Amino acid sequence: MHETAIAQSLVEIISQEAQSRHARPVRAKMSCGELNAVNDEVLSFAFEAIAQGTLCEGTKLQIEHKPLEGTCRACGRVFAIDFAHVKCPNCGGSDFDLRPDAPLLVEQIEFEGLDDGED
């Protein structure tokens, strides 16, 4: 279950950024490639559990899956791989090279100011 390790890393990254900005994260968007096999439910649950008691507590996590892509050897077009129908949408060719899978990335963090207790 690598989602727990991913959630731990997300909490660390988001917390560090929040501390440097003196702000509280309210929403974080991450992306990953299809081959990373990230289960959204498990990752969201792990993130919520690990975030308890940290600056990330209550932060909403959005997960975007980037499609696996191929490059057609005939025409050079880059296209999303649909395993049910693996043909280039441009020329119909079925000879292609797989492109590297998208990495795990923190794409965006939305913050709000921290209440320091002073009026």
Biopython code that builds the backbone (N, CA, C, O; Angstrom):
import numpy as np
from Bio.PDB.StructureBuilder import StructureBuilder

atoms = [
    (1, "MET", "N", (0.844, -1.176, 0.000)),
    (1, "MET", "CA", (0.000, 0.000, 0.000)),
    (1, "MET", "C", (0.895, 1.246, 0.000)),
    (1, "MET", "O", (1.194, 1.805, 1.055)),
    (2, "HIS", "N", (1.310, 1.666, -1.178)),
    (2, "HIS", "CA", (2.207, 2.806, -1.284)),
    (2, "HIS", "C", (1.495, 4.138, -1.092)),
    (2, "HIS", "O", (2.153, 5.174, -1.003)),
    (3, "GLU", "N", (0.167, 4.136, -1.026)),
    (3, "GLU", "CA", (-0.585, 5.366, -0.818)),
    (3, "GLU", "C", (-0.243, 6.016, 0.520)),
    (3, "GLU", "O", (-0.256, 7.243, 0.629)),
    (4, "THR", "N", (0.064, 5.206, 1.545)),
    (4, "THR", "CA", (0.430, 5.754, 2.850)),
    (4, "THR", "C", (1.732, 6.543, 2.755)),
    (4, "THR", "O", (1.842, 7.629, 3.324)),
    (5, "ALA", "N", (2.707, 6.011, 2.046)),
    (5, "ALA", "CA", (3.977, 6.723, 1.860)),
    (5, "ALA", "C", (3.769, 8.001, 1.048)),
    (5, "ALA", "O", (4.378, 9.030, 1.338)),
    (6, "ILE", "N", (2.917, 7.934, 0.042)),
    (6, "ILE", "CA", (2.614, 9.117, -0.761)),
    (6, "ILE", "C", (1.931, 10.167, 0.107)),
    (6, "ILE", "O", (2.277, 11.346, 0.046)),
    (7, "ALA", "N", (0.960, 9.742, 0.915)),
    (7, "ALA", "CA", (0.249, 10.672, 1.799)),
    (7, "ALA", "C", (1.207, 11.328, 2.783)),
    (7, "ALA", "O", (1.101, 12.527, 3.041)),
    (8, "GLN", "N", (2.140, 10.558, 3.336)),
    (8, "GLN", "CA", (3.127, 11.107, 4.272)),
    (8, "GLN", "C", (3.966, 12.182, 3.583)),
    (8, "GLN", "O", (4.201, 13.250, 4.148)),
    (9, "SER", "N", (4.409, 11.900, 2.377)),
    (9, "SER", "CA", (5.201, 12.878, 1.618)),
    (9, "SER", "C", (4.392, 14.129, 1.311)),
    (9, "SER", "O", (4.905, 15.244, 1.409)),
    (10, "LEU", "N", (3.128, 13.948, 0.941)),
    (10, "LEU", "CA", (2.268, 15.102, 0.655)),
    (10, "LEU", "C", (2.113, 15.990, 1.885)),
    (10, "LEU", "O", (2.217, 17.213, 1.784)),
    (11, "VAL", "N", (1.866, 15.386, 3.037)),
    (11, "VAL", "CA", (1.718, 16.160, 4.271)),
    (11, "VAL", "C", (3.002, 16.929, 4.565)),
    (11, "VAL", "O", (2.946, 18.096, 4.951)),
    (12, "GLU", "N", (4.154, 16.294, 4.388)),
    (12, "GLU", "CA", (5.434, 16.963, 4.640)),
    (12, "GLU", "C", (5.648, 18.133, 3.683)),
    (12, "GLU", "O", (6.014, 19.226, 4.114)),
    (13, "ILE", "N", (5.422, 17.911, 2.393)),
    (13, "ILE", "CA", (5.628, 18.955, 1.380)),
    (13, "ILE", "C", (4.682, 20.129, 1.611)),
    (13, "ILE", "O", (5.104, 21.285, 1.609)),
    (14, "ILE", "N", (3.417, 19.830, 1.808)),
    (14, "ILE", "CA", (2.413, 20.882, 1.986)),
    (14, "ILE", "C", (2.654, 21.637, 3.291)),
    (14, "ILE", "O", (2.515, 22.859, 3.328)),
    (15, "SER", "N", (3.011, 20.931, 4.358)),
    (15, "SER", "CA", (3.289, 21.577, 5.648)),
    (15, "SER", "C", (4.487, 22.509, 5.558)),
    (15, "SER", "O", (4.453, 23.615, 6.097)),
    (16, "GLN", "N", (5.549, 22.072, 4.882)),
    (16, "GLN", "CA", (6.733, 22.924, 4.722)),
    (16, "GLN", "C", (6.393, 24.204, 3.976)),
    (16, "GLN", "O", (6.830, 25.289, 4.358)),
    (17, "GLU", "N", (5.616, 24.075, 2.917)),
    (17, "GLU", "CA", (5.221, 25.251, 2.139)),
    (17, "GLU", "C", (4.328, 26.168, 2.977)),
    (17, "GLU", "O", (4.465, 27.390, 2.916)),
    (18, "ALA", "N", (3.433, 25.595, 3.743)),
    (18, "ALA", "CA", (2.547, 26.389, 4.603)),
    (18, "ALA", "C", (3.349, 27.146, 5.658)),
    (18, "ALA", "O", (3.080, 28.319, 5.914)),
    (19, "GLN", "N", (4.327, 26.488, 6.269)),
    (19, "GLN", "CA", (5.166, 27.144, 7.270)),
    (19, "GLN", "C", (5.937, 28.301, 6.659)),
    (19, "GLN", "O", (6.040, 29.366, 7.268)),
    (20, "SER", "N", (6.478, 28.109, 5.468)),
    (20, "SER", "CA", (7.262, 29.175, 4.837)),
    (20, "SER", "C", (6.393, 30.374, 4.456)),
    (20, "SER", "O", (6.895, 31.493, 4.356)),
    (21, "ARG", "N", (5.106, 30.149, 4.246)),
    (21, "ARG", "CA", (4.182, 31.231, 3.880)),
    (21, "ARG", "C", (3.396, 31.766, 5.078)),
    (21, "ARG", "O", (2.637, 32.727, 4.947)),
    (22, "HIS", "N", (3.578, 31.145, 6.241)),
    (22, "HIS", "CA", (2.798, 31.501, 7.432)),
    (22, "HIS", "C", (1.310, 31.482, 7.100)),
    (22, "HIS", "O", (0.578, 32.427, 7.394)),
    (23, "ALA", "N", (0.888, 30.399, 6.491)),
    (23, "ALA", "CA", (-0.495, 30.255, 6.047)),
    (23, "ALA", "C", (-0.958, 28.820, 6.268)),
    (23, "ALA", "O", (-0.161, 27.919, 6.529)),
    (24, "ARG", "N", (-2.264, 28.639, 6.157)),
    (24, "ARG", "CA", (-2.846, 27.309, 6.324)),
    (24, "ARG", "C", (-3.293, 26.794, 4.954)),
    (24, "ARG", "O", (-3.979, 27.507, 4.222)),
    (25, "PRO", "N", (-2.914, 25.575, 4.604)),
    (25, "PRO", "CA", (-3.383, 25.016, 3.329)),
    (25, "PRO", "C", (-4.853, 24.612, 3.447)),
    (25, "PRO", "O", (-5.249, 23.966, 4.417)),
    (26, "VAL", "N", (-5.652, 24.994, 2.461)),
    (26, "VAL", "CA", (-7.065, 24.612, 2.479)),
    (26, "VAL", "C", (-7.387, 23.610, 1.377)),
    (26, "VAL", "O", (-8.339, 22.836, 1.485)),
    (27, "ARG", "N", (-6.580, 23.632, 0.311)),
    (27, "ARG", "CA", (-6.814, 22.720, -0.803)),
    (27, "ARG", "C", (-5.467, 22.439, -1.473)),
    (27, "ARG", "O", (-4.646, 23.340, -1.648)),
    (28, "ALA", "N", (-5.257, 21.179, -1.840)),
    (28, "ALA", "CA", (-4.037, 20.793, -2.549)),
    (28, "ALA", "C", (-4.416, 19.906, -3.724)),
    (28, "ALA", "O", (-5.255, 19.012, -3.607)),
    (29, "LYS", "N", (-3.780, 20.173, -4.856)),
    (29, "LYS", "CA", (-4.025, 19.373, -6.058)),
    (29, "LYS", "C", (-2.738, 18.636, -6.405)),
    (29, "LYS", "O", (-1.671, 19.238, -6.519)),
    (30, "MET", "N", (-2.858, 17.330, -6.568)),
    (30, "MET", "CA", (-1.708, 16.526, -6.988)),
    (30, "MET", "C", (-2.077, 15.784, -8.261)),
    (30, "MET", "O", (-3.252, 15.559, -8.552)),
    (31, "SER", "N", (-1.056, 15.411, -9.008)),
    (31, "SER", "CA", (-1.296, 14.630, -10.219)),
    (31, "SER", "C", (-0.358, 13.433, -10.233)),
    (31, "SER", "O", (0.702, 13.436, -9.606)),
    (32, "CYS", "N", (-0.782, 12.409, -10.966)),
    (32, "CYS", "CA", (0.028, 11.203, -11.101)),
    (32, "CYS", "C", (-0.346, 10.507, -12.401)),
    (32, "CYS", "O", (-1.444, 10.691, -12.927)),
    (33, "GLY", "N", (0.566, 9.719, -12.899)),
    (33, "GLY", "CA", (0.316, 8.961, -14.112)),
    (33, "GLY", "C", (-0.474, 7.693, -13.825)),
    (33, "GLY", "O", (-0.525, 7.216, -12.691)),
    (34, "GLU", "N", (-1.085, 7.159, -14.868)),
    (34, "GLU", "CA", (-1.899, 5.943, -14.734)),
    (34, "GLU", "C", (-1.119, 4.763, -14.166)),
    (34, "GLU", "O", (-1.649, 3.988, -13.370)),
    (35, "LEU", "N", (0.134, 4.630, -14.574)),
    (35, "LEU", "CA", (0.915, 3.465, -14.147)),
    (35, "LEU", "C", (1.364, 3.547, -12.697)),
    (35, "LEU", "O", (1.892, 2.573, -12.160)),
    (36, "ASN", "N", (1.162, 4.706, -12.045)),
    (36, "ASN", "CA", (1.476, 4.815, -10.624)),
    (36, "ASN", "C", (0.497, 4.015, -9.776)),
    (36, "ASN", "O", (0.758, 3.756, -8.601)),
    (37, "ALA", "N", (-0.620, 3.626, -10.362)),
    (37, "ALA", "CA", (-1.631, 2.788, -9.696)),
    (37, "ALA", "C", (-2.034, 3.338, -8.333)),
    (37, "ALA", "O", (-2.078, 2.604, -7.345)),
    (38, "VAL", "N", (-2.327, 4.629, -8.288)),
    (38, "VAL", "CA", (-2.759, 5.266, -7.051)),
    (38, "VAL", "C", (-4.269, 5.093, -6.903)),
    (38, "VAL", "O", (-5.034, 5.435, -7.804)),
    (39, "ASN", "N", (-4.682, 4.565, -5.768)),
    (39, "ASN", "CA", (-6.097, 4.409, -5.449)),
    (39, "ASN", "C", (-6.546, 5.681, -4.728)),
    (39, "ASN", "O", (-6.088, 5.965, -3.622)),
    (40, "ASP", "N", (-7.442, 6.444, -5.355)),
    (40, "ASP", "CA", (-7.874, 7.731, -4.807)),
    (40, "ASP", "C", (-8.452, 7.610, -3.398)),
    (40, "ASP", "O", (-8.117, 8.401, -2.516)),
    (41, "GLU", "N", (-9.316, 6.624, -3.190)),
    (41, "GLU", "CA", (-9.954, 6.452, -1.881)),
    (41, "GLU", "C", (-8.933, 6.172, -0.791)),
    (41, "GLU", "O", (-8.981, 6.767, 0.285)),
    (42, "VAL", "N", (-8.019, 5.274, -1.072)),
    (42, "VAL", "CA", (-7.004, 4.902, -0.083)),
    (42, "VAL", "C", (-6.083, 6.083, 0.191)),
    (42, "VAL", "O", (-5.751, 6.355, 1.345)),
    (43, "LEU", "N", (-5.666, 6.789, -0.861)),
    (43, "LEU", "CA", (-4.786, 7.942, -0.675)),
    (43, "LEU", "C", (-5.487, 9.044, 0.112)),
    (43, "LEU", "O", (-4.889, 9.619, 1.022)),
    (44, "SER", "N", (-6.721, 9.345, -0.211)),
    (44, "SER", "CA", (-7.468, 10.386, 0.509)),
    (44, "SER", "C", (-7.629, 10.025, 1.984)),
    (44, "SER", "O", (-7.470, 10.877, 2.858)),
    (45, "PHE", "N", (-7.944, 8.763, 2.254)),
    (45, "PHE", "CA", (-8.092, 8.305, 3.638)),
    (45, "PHE", "C", (-6.766, 8.432, 4.389)),
    (45, "PHE", "O", (-6.732, 8.936, 5.512)),
    (46, "ALA", "N", (-5.675, 7.975, 3.769)),
    (46, "ALA", "CA", (-4.357, 8.043, 4.406)),
    (46, "ALA", "C", (-3.938, 9.494, 4.632)),
    (46, "ALA", "O", (-3.396, 9.825, 5.687)),
    (47, "PHE", "N", (-4.186, 10.359, 3.650)),
    (47, "PHE", "CA", (-3.837, 11.777, 3.781)),
    (47, "PHE", "C", (-4.591, 12.398, 4.958)),
    (47, "PHE", "O", (-4.002, 13.105, 5.776)),
    (48, "GLU", "N", (-5.872, 12.136, 5.036)),
    (48, "GLU", "CA", (-6.696, 12.692, 6.116)),
    (48, "GLU", "C", (-6.203, 12.207, 7.480)),
    (48, "GLU", "O", (-6.128, 12.992, 8.426)),
    (49, "ALA", "N", (-5.870, 10.929, 7.585)),
    (49, "ALA", "CA", (-5.402, 10.363, 8.854)),
    (49, "ALA", "C", (-4.041, 10.932, 9.255)),
    (49, "ALA", "O", (-3.840, 11.302, 10.411)),
    (50, "ILE", "N", (-3.113, 11.002, 8.309)),
    (50, "ILE", "CA", (-1.763, 11.489, 8.605)),
    (50, "ILE", "C", (-1.768, 12.989, 8.876)),
    (50, "ILE", "O", (-0.937, 13.482, 9.639)),
    (51, "ALA", "N", (-2.694, 13.716, 8.261)),
    (51, "ALA", "CA", (-2.768, 15.172, 8.425)),
    (51, "ALA", "C", (-3.300, 15.589, 9.795)),
    (51, "ALA", "O", (-3.127, 16.740, 10.196)),
    (52, "GLN", "N", (-3.942, 14.672, 10.517)),
    (52, "GLN", "CA", (-4.488, 15.002, 11.838)),
    (52, "GLN", "C", (-3.395, 15.597, 12.728)),
    (52, "GLN", "O", (-2.313, 15.026, 12.867)),
    (53, "GLY", "N", (-3.692, 16.755, 13.329)),
    (53, "GLY", "CA", (-2.748, 17.390, 14.240)),
    (53, "GLY", "C", (-1.632, 18.164, 13.557)),
    (53, "GLY", "O", (-0.722, 18.649, 14.228)),
    (54, "THR", "N", (-1.684, 18.289, 12.228)),
    (54, "THR", "CA", (-0.671, 19.053, 11.485)),
    (54, "THR", "C", (-1.337, 20.262, 10.830)),
    (54, "THR", "O", (-2.557, 20.420, 10.893)),
    (55, "LEU", "N", (-0.532, 21.104, 10.207)),
    (55, "LEU", "CA", (-1.079, 22.239, 9.454)),
    (55, "LEU", "C", (-2.001, 21.782, 8.332)),
    (55, "LEU", "O", (-2.841, 22.553, 7.867)),
    (56, "CYS", "N", (-1.854, 20.551, 7.900)),
    (56, "CYS", "CA", (-2.658, 20.022, 6.790)),
    (56, "CYS", "C", (-4.020, 19.498, 7.224)),
    (56, "CYS", "O", (-4.833, 19.121, 6.380)),
    (57, "GLU", "N", (-4.280, 19.468, 8.520)),
    (57, "GLU", "CA", (-5.574, 18.964, 8.977)),
    (57, "GLU", "C", (-6.696, 19.792, 8.355)),
    (57, "GLU", "O", (-6.697, 21.019, 8.448)),
    (58, "GLY", "N", (-7.638, 19.116, 7.728)),
    (58, "GLY", "CA", (-8.759, 19.788, 7.079)),
    (58, "GLY", "C", (-8.506, 20.186, 5.633)),
    (58, "GLY", "O", (-9.415, 20.668, 4.957)),
    (59, "THR", "N", (-7.283, 19.991, 5.151)),
    (59, "THR", "CA", (-6.957, 20.320, 3.761)),
    (59, "THR", "C", (-7.655, 19.335, 2.827)),
    (59, "THR", "O", (-7.597, 18.123, 3.039)),
    (60, "LYS", "N", (-8.304, 19.852, 1.808)),
    (60, "LYS", "CA", (-8.971, 19.013, 0.811)),
    (60, "LYS", "C", (-7.944, 18.604, -0.240)),
    (60, "LYS", "O", (-7.231, 19.450, -0.781)),
    (61, "LEU", "N", (-7.871, 17.327, -0.523)),
    (61, "LEU", "CA", (-6.921, 16.801, -1.502)),
    (61, "LEU", "C", (-7.650, 16.450, -2.793)),
    (61, "LEU", "O", (-8.617, 15.689, -2.790)),
    (62, "GLN", "N", (-7.170, 17.017, -3.893)),
    (62, "GLN", "CA", (-7.711, 16.707, -5.222)),
    (62, "GLN", "C", (-6.650, 15.903, -5.969)),
    (62, "GLN", "O", (-5.481, 16.286, -5.995)),
    (63, "ILE", "N", (-7.057, 14.796, -6.571)),
    (63, "ILE", "CA", (-6.127, 13.910, -7.271)),
    (63, "ILE", "C", (-6.505, 13.858, -8.742)),
    (63, "ILE", "O", (-7.639, 13.533, -9.095)),
    (64, "GLU", "N", (-5.542, 14.181, -9.594)),
    (64, "GLU", "CA", (-5.765, 14.138, -11.045)),
    (64, "GLU", "C", (-4.880, 13.044, -11.638)),
    (64, "GLU", "O", (-3.683, 12.981, -11.358)),
    (65, "HIS", "N", (-5.474, 12.194, -12.450)),
    (65, "HIS", "CA", (-4.723, 11.121, -13.106)),
    (65, "HIS", "C", (-4.409, 11.539, -14.541)),
    (65, "HIS", "O", (-5.307, 11.855, -15.321)),
    (66, "LYS", "N", (-3.127, 11.534, -14.869)),
    (66, "LYS", "CA", (-2.687, 11.870, -16.225)),
    (66, "LYS", "C", (-2.682, 10.585, -17.053)),
    (66, "LYS", "O", (-2.199, 9.553, -16.586)),
    (67, "PRO", "N", (-3.208, 10.636, -18.264)),
    (67, "PRO", "CA", (-3.265, 9.419, -19.082)),
    (67, "PRO", "C", (-1.880, 8.989, -19.570)),
    (67, "PRO", "O", (-0.977, 9.809, -19.736)),
    (68, "LEU", "N", (-1.742, 7.708, -19.789)),
    (68, "LEU", "CA", (-0.542, 7.162, -20.400)),
    (68, "LEU", "C", (-0.537, 7.607, -21.856)),
    (68, "LEU", "O", (-1.572, 7.567, -22.520)),
    (69, "GLU", "N", (0.620, 8.030, -22.358)),
    (69, "GLU", "CA", (0.696, 8.535, -23.730)),
    (69, "GLU", "C", (1.664, 7.725, -24.575)),
    (69, "GLU", "O", (2.593, 7.094, -24.071)),
    (70, "GLY", "N", (1.419, 7.764, -25.865)),
    (70, "GLY", "CA", (2.293, 7.122, -26.836)),
    (70, "GLY", "C", (2.619, 8.096, -27.949)),
    (70, "GLY", "O", (1.890, 9.063, -28.172)),
    (71, "THR", "N", (3.716, 7.840, -28.648)),
    (71, "THR", "CA", (4.093, 8.628, -29.817)),
    (71, "THR", "C", (4.032, 7.713, -31.032)),
    (71, "THR", "O", (4.716, 6.691, -31.086)),
    (72, "CYS", "N", (3.211, 8.088, -32.000)),
    (72, "CYS", "CA", (3.043, 7.292, -33.212)),
    (72, "CYS", "C", (4.351, 7.288, -33.999)),
    (72, "CYS", "O", (4.927, 8.346, -34.253)),
    (73, "ARG", "N", (4.814, 6.117, -34.380)),
    (73, "ARG", "CA", (6.049, 6.014, -35.167)),
    (73, "ARG", "C", (5.839, 6.445, -36.617)),
    (73, "ARG", "O", (6.798, 6.817, -37.293)),
    (74, "ALA", "N", (4.609, 6.400, -37.098)),
    (74, "ALA", "CA", (4.329, 6.768, -38.494)),
    (74, "ALA", "C", (4.239, 8.280, -38.679)),
    (74, "ALA", "O", (4.842, 8.829, -39.601)),
    (75, "CYS", "N", (3.484, 8.961, -37.803)),
    (75, "CYS", "CA", (3.258, 10.399, -38.018)),
    (75, "CYS", "C", (3.818, 11.280, -36.909)),
    (75, "CYS", "O", (3.852, 12.501, -37.058)),
    (76, "GLY", "N", (4.261, 10.687, -35.796)),
    (76, "GLY", "CA", (4.871, 11.462, -34.721)),
    (76, "GLY", "C", (3.900, 12.085, -33.732)),
    (76, "GLY", "O", (4.326, 12.777, -32.808)),
    (77, "ARG", "N", (2.620, 11.856, -33.904)),
    (77, "ARG", "CA", (1.636, 12.455, -32.998)),
    (77, "ARG", "C", (1.708, 11.803, -31.621)),
    (77, "ARG", "O", (1.845, 10.585, -31.498)),
    (78, "VAL", "N", (1.613, 12.641, -30.589)),
    (78, "VAL", "CA", (1.530, 12.164, -29.211)),
    (78, "VAL", "C", (0.048, 12.050, -28.869)),
    (78, "VAL", "O", (-0.720, 12.984, -29.098)),
    (79, "PHE", "N", (-0.353, 10.901, -28.318)),
    (79, "PHE", "CA", (-1.769, 10.687, -28.017)),
    (79, "PHE", "C", (-1.939, 9.863, -26.751)),
    (79, "PHE", "O", (-1.056, 9.094, -26.369)),
    (80, "ALA", "N", (-3.093, 10.037, -26.104)),
    (80, "ALA", "CA", (-3.424, 9.263, -24.911)),
    (80, "ALA", "C", (-3.730, 7.826, -25.328)),
    (80, "ALA", "O", (-4.462, 7.586, -26.288)),
    (81, "ILE", "N", (-3.162, 6.887, -24.596)),
    (81, "ILE", "CA", (-3.365, 5.470, -24.896)),
    (81, "ILE", "C", (-4.712, 5.014, -24.339)),
    (81, "ILE", "O", (-4.992, 5.163, -23.149)),
    (82, "ASP", "N", (-5.525, 4.463, -25.209)),
    (82, "ASP", "CA", (-6.793, 3.837, -24.832)),
    (82, "ASP", "C", (-6.598, 2.352, -25.110)),
    (82, "ASP", "O", (-6.594, 1.929, -26.266)),
    (83, "PHE", "N", (-6.437, 1.559, -24.051)),
    (83, "PHE", "CA", (-6.101, 0.150, -24.229)),
    (83, "PHE", "C", (-7.182, -0.647, -24.946)),
    (83, "PHE", "O", (-6.908, -1.739, -25.444)),
    (84, "ALA", "N", (-8.393, -0.129, -25.009)),
    (84, "ALA", "CA", (-9.456, -0.817, -25.738)),
    (84, "ALA", "C", (-9.311, -0.611, -27.245)),
    (84, "ALA", "O", (-9.814, -1.406, -28.038)),
    (85, "HIS", "N", (-8.617, 0.467, -27.635)),
    (85, "HIS", "CA", (-8.484, 0.814, -29.056)),
    (85, "HIS", "C", (-7.151, 1.541, -29.237)),
    (85, "HIS", "O", (-7.109, 2.771, -29.264)),
    (86, "VAL", "N", (-6.062, 0.778, -29.360)),
    (86, "VAL", "CA", (-4.725, 1.370, -29.403)),
    (86, "VAL", "C", (-4.315, 1.669, -30.838)),
    (86, "VAL", "O", (-3.598, 0.898, -31.475)),
    (87, "LYS", "N", (-4.787, 2.801, -31.327)),
    (87, "LYS", "CA", (-4.406, 3.276, -32.659)),
    (87, "LYS", "C", (-4.236, 4.777, -32.600)),
    (87, "LYS", "O", (-4.904, 5.461, -31.825)),
    (88, "CYS", "N", (-3.347, 5.279, -33.416)),
    (88, "CYS", "CA", (-3.127, 6.718, -33.492)),
    (88, "CYS", "C", (-4.405, 7.388, -34.010)),
    (88, "CYS", "O", (-4.939, 6.980, -35.042)),
    (89, "PRO", "N", (-4.899, 8.407, -33.307)),
    (89, "PRO", "CA", (-6.111, 9.084, -33.759)),
    (89, "PRO", "C", (-5.881, 9.934, -35.008)),
    (89, "PRO", "O", (-6.833, 10.363, -35.660)),
    (90, "ASN", "N", (-4.607, 10.175, -35.335)),
    (90, "ASN", "CA", (-4.272, 11.002, -36.493)),
    (90, "ASN", "C", (-4.195, 10.183, -37.781)),
    (90, "ASN", "O", (-4.818, 10.532, -38.784)),
    (91, "CYS", "N", (-3.419, 9.081, -37.748)),
    (91, "CYS", "CA", (-3.191, 8.312, -38.982)),
    (91, "CYS", "C", (-3.716, 6.878, -38.915)),
    (91, "CYS", "O", (-3.719, 6.172, -39.924)),
    (92, "GLY", "N", (-4.159, 6.443, -37.734)),
    (92, "GLY", "CA", (-4.674, 5.084, -37.587)),
    (92, "GLY", "C", (-3.591, 4.043, -37.370)),
    (92, "GLY", "O", (-3.890, 2.854, -37.261)),
    (93, "GLY", "N", (-2.334, 4.476, -37.307)),
    (93, "GLY", "CA", (-1.226, 3.549, -37.101)),
    (93, "GLY", "C", (-1.279, 2.894, -35.728)),
    (93, "GLY", "O", (-1.760, 3.485, -34.762)),
    (94, "SER", "N", (-0.780, 1.669, -35.656)),
    (94, "SER", "CA", (-0.772, 0.960, -34.374)),
    (94, "SER", "C", (0.649, 0.697, -33.880)),
    (94, "SER", "O", (0.842, -0.046, -32.917)),
    (95, "ASP", "N", (1.637, 1.296, -34.527)),
    (95, "ASP", "CA", (3.034, 1.161, -34.121)),
    (95, "ASP", "C", (3.419, 2.446, -33.388)),
    (95, "ASP", "O", (3.493, 3.516, -33.992)),
    (96, "PHE", "N", (3.663, 2.329, -32.090)),
    (96, "PHE", "CA", (3.939, 3.525, -31.297)),
    (96, "PHE", "C", (4.927, 3.212, -30.183)),
    (96, "PHE", "O", (5.138, 2.052, -29.828)),
    (97, "ASP", "N", (5.522, 4.252, -29.644)),
    (97, "ASP", "CA", (6.406, 4.150, -28.490)),
    (97, "ASP", "C", (5.677, 4.714, -27.285)),
    (97, "ASP", "O", (5.053, 5.772, -27.372)),
    (98, "LEU", "N", (5.753, 4.013, -26.158)),
    (98, "LEU", "CA", (5.177, 4.536, -24.924)),
    (98, "LEU", "C", (6.053, 5.660, -24.403)),
    (98, "LEU", "O", (7.280, 5.560, -24.413)),
    (99, "ARG", "N", (5.425, 6.712, -23.956)),
    (99, "ARG", "CA", (6.148, 7.821, -23.331)),
    (99, "ARG", "C", (6.245, 7.528, -21.832)),
    (99, "ARG", "O", (5.436, 6.768, -21.300)),
    (100, "PRO", "N", (7.221, 8.119, -21.151)),
    (100, "PRO", "CA", (7.324, 7.887, -19.701)),
    (100, "PRO", "C", (6.035, 8.309, -18.994)),
    (100, "PRO", "O", (5.400, 9.293, -19.374)),
    (101, "ASP", "N", (5.663, 7.563, -17.972)),
    (101, "ASP", "CA", (4.456, 7.875, -17.205)),
    (101, "ASP", "C", (4.663, 9.185, -16.452)),
    (101, "ASP", "O", (5.782, 9.513, -16.058)),
    (102, "ALA", "N", (3.588, 9.923, -16.257)),
    (102, "ALA", "CA", (3.655, 11.187, -15.527)),
    (102, "ALA", "C", (4.067, 10.914, -14.080)),
    (102, "ALA", "O", (3.600, 9.948, -13.476)),
    (103, "PRO", "N", (4.934, 11.755, -13.522)),
    (103, "PRO", "CA", (5.366, 11.557, -12.137)),
    (103, "PRO", "C", (4.300, 12.027, -11.148)),
    (103, "PRO", "O", (3.318, 12.665, -11.528)),
    (104, "LEU", "N", (4.511, 11.705, -9.891)),
    (104, "LEU", "CA", (3.668, 12.238, -8.822)),
    (104, "LEU", "C", (4.107, 13.674, -8.572)),
    (104, "LEU", "O", (5.280, 13.924, -8.298)),
    (105, "LEU", "N", (3.178, 14.616, -8.665)),
    (105, "LEU", "CA", (3.502, 16.032, -8.484)),
    (105, "LEU", "C", (2.463, 16.725, -7.623)),
    (105, "LEU", "O", (1.273, 16.419, -7.703)),
    (106, "VAL", "N", (2.918, 17.666, -6.796)),
    (106, "VAL", "CA", (2.000, 18.591, -6.150)),
    (106, "VAL", "C", (1.857, 19.739, -7.134)),
    (106, "VAL", "O", (2.796, 20.509, -7.337)),
    (107, "GLU", "N", (0.692, 19.856, -7.741)),
    (107, "GLU", "CA", (0.455, 20.842, -8.798)),
    (107, "GLU", "C", (0.130, 22.224, -8.238)),
    (107, "GLU", "O", (0.576, 23.240, -8.771)),
    (108, "GLN", "N", (-0.650, 22.251, -7.159)),
    (108, "GLN", "CA", (-1.141, 23.531, -6.653)),
    (108, "GLN", "C", (-1.537, 23.375, -5.189)),
    (108, "GLN", "O", (-2.052, 22.336, -4.776)),
    (109, "ILE", "N", (-1.288, 24.431, -4.410)),
    (109, "ILE", "CA", (-1.737, 24.477, -3.021)),
    (109, "ILE", "C", (-2.431, 25.819, -2.818)),
    (109, "ILE", "O", (-1.876, 26.869, -3.141)),
    (110, "GLU", "N", (-3.633, 25.776, -2.287)),
    (110, "GLU", "CA", (-4.384, 26.996, -1.991)),
    (110, "GLU", "C", (-4.272, 27.247, -0.489)),
    (110, "GLU", "O", (-4.473, 26.338, 0.317)),
    (111, "PHE", "N", (-3.947, 28.494, -0.117)),
    (111, "PHE", "CA", (-3.725, 28.838, 1.288)),
    (111, "PHE", "C", (-4.701, 29.901, 1.761)),
    (111, "PHE", "O", (-5.303, 30.625, 0.968)),
    (112, "GLU", "N", (-4.839, 29.974, 3.096)),
    (112, "GLU", "CA", (-5.495, 31.106, 3.741)),
    (112, "GLU", "C", (-4.608, 31.495, 4.911)),
    (112, "GLU", "O", (-3.868, 30.666, 5.440)),
    (113, "GLY", "N", (-4.684, 32.758, 5.316)),
    (113, "GLY", "CA", (-3.830, 33.237, 6.399)),
    (113, "GLY", "C", (-4.135, 32.548, 7.713)),
    (113, "GLY", "O", (-5.271, 32.151, 7.973)),
    (114, "LEU", "N", (-3.101, 32.410, 8.546)),
    (114, "LEU", "CA", (-3.279, 31.827, 9.875)),
    (114, "LEU", "C", (-3.759, 32.901, 10.834)),
    (114, "LEU", "O", (-3.346, 34.057, 10.741)),
    (115, "ASP", "N", (-4.617, 32.525, 11.738)),
    (115, "ASP", "CA", (-5.064, 33.438, 12.785)),
    (115, "ASP", "C", (-4.037, 33.369, 13.905)),
    (115, "ASP", "O", (-3.905, 32.344, 14.574)),
    (116, "ASP", "N", (-3.301, 34.482, 14.108)),
    (116, "ASP", "CA", (-2.245, 34.459, 15.123)),
    (116, "ASP", "C", (-2.771, 34.850, 16.507)),
    (116, "ASP", "O", (-1.996, 34.949, 17.458)),
    (117, "GLY", "N", (-4.083, 35.072, 16.623)),
    (117, "GLY", "CA", (-4.668, 35.375, 17.916)),
    (117, "GLY", "C", (-4.605, 36.836, 18.289)),
    (117, "GLY", "O", (-5.117, 37.216, 19.342)),
    (118, "GLU", "N", (-3.998, 37.673, 17.466)),
    (118, "GLU", "CA", (-3.898, 39.105, 17.753)),
    (118, "GLU", "C", (-5.001, 39.847, 17.031)),
    (118, "GLU", "O", (-5.379, 39.492, 15.915)),
    (119, "ASP", "N", (-5.519, 40.892, 17.684)),
    (119, "ASP", "CA", (-6.554, 41.723, 17.055)),
    (119, "ASP", "C", (-6.000, 43.047, 16.620)),
    (119, "ASP", "O", (-6.731, 43.872, 16.072)),
]
sb = StructureBuilder()
sb.init_structure("model")
sb.init_model(0)
sb.init_chain("A")
sb.init_seg("    ")
for serial, (resi, resn, name, xyz) in enumerate(atoms, 1):
    if name == "N":
        sb.init_residue(resn, " ", resi, " ")
    sb.init_atom(name, np.array(xyz, "f"), 0.0, 1.0, " ", f" {name:<3s}", serial, name[0])
structure = sb.get_structure()
